[in-house]
Amino acid sequence: MDLQESLRGQARAAPRSGIISVVEHARGRPDLIPLWVGEGDRPTPDFIREAASASLTAGHTFYTWQGGIPELCTALARYHERTFARAFTPEEFIVTGGGMQAIQLALQAVAGAGDEVVYASPAWPNFSAALGIAGGKPVPVPLDFSENGWSLDPARVEAAITPNTRALFVNTPSNPTGWAADRATLEALLDIARRRGLWIIADEIYTKFFYSAPRAPSFFDIATDEDRILYVNSFSKNWAMTGWRIGWIRAHPALKSVFENLVQYSTSGVAEFMQRGAVTALEEGDAFIAEHVERARAGRDRIIAILRETGRARLAVPEGAFYLFFAIDGIEDTPRAAIRIVEETGVGLAPGAAFGPGGERFFRLCFNRRTDQLVEAAERLAAWLK
């Protein structure tokens, strides 16, 4: 009996991560500098861990609010007010089991079997894989690359829309390219969504990781309360909480009960002691975020300077997020080259082919790490390139 054949086709077709083969090839190597995943090298700050530990010690281990404890929803509203200089209410926020669950629930709410969602590519592959597993169809629209930067043509986005299109998925600042949509591009996308009756799923997780202003442009700057926008976000990046698996959705208050039900029938909520840590992150973590972003900026600038000196790296300086997405003259097969690079240098890179159309000849490098480690990695890569 073939057990796999008895499963749903969409489950069987779920793609294997294009990064895993490189990771498994180099796992355990003593001189490894792993720059292939989307997290830094810092553990969660003490003040956040201590708040979660105190809650756990106090016995906060029971079932809790499906959409998040009131204190966390209130803290999310205050954080958004500080960040976007406009009013928010606790009723707009739903706590989820990480940014990935936020994306899954947003997709469940607006798209299903046979529906299409248009997105800019290269892109973090988990979104398109989650949609495919649900029976939907992800429709990529390639970003344009030049060494002056990445860009998105809204006219190409609109041309990709069909009668089956239900939503636009917009990740800005972008993983993996570092592209950040300017206000004019966001306005054009919102105009398309309004005219065509589409939802927007706005993944603005890297809003604070923006290097020319305190934050990146956002749909919050231009949208009205009645616009069909679901914002998905996570505690993972700003507060170094990747392993916690806690995130949130911001939606119109009229949708809160719907998303509470979706949480109920998936995870039934996030552990209270984790939510208590998240409250402290929001209320006491602004200084940590600012330092975290400056550290990433310094790493970005150092590694770019070293790679540019080789004359073989083709890149645009990322406007946001904490990834360098670069090509190497003469290399087209990035999955094979990533294996060779980690074998010969000990530097772990993610092959750009893992991020879909438009990424095939690039590598992704996470620069959210100690500067000395990044310099060592860049010098190894530079020596290899020469």
Secondary structure, DSSP 8 states (H G I E B T S, - for coil): --TGGGS-HHHHT----TTHHHHHHHTT-TT-EE--SS--S----HHHHHHHHHHHHTT--S---TT--HHHHHHHHHHHHHHHSS---GGGEEEESSHHHHHHHHHHHH--TT-EEEEEES--HHHHHHHHHTT-EEEEEE-EEETTEEE--HHHHHHT--TTEEEEEEESS-TTT-----HHHHHHHHHHHHHHT-EEEEE-TTTT-BSSSSS---GGGT--TTS-EEEEEESTTTTT-GGG--EEEE--GGGHHHHHHHHHTTT----HHHHHHHHHHHHH-HHHHHHHHHHHHHHHHHHHHHHHTTS-EEE---SBTTEEEEEETT---HHHHHHHHHHHH-EE-EEGGGG-TT-TTEEEEE--S-HHHHHHHHHHHHHHH-
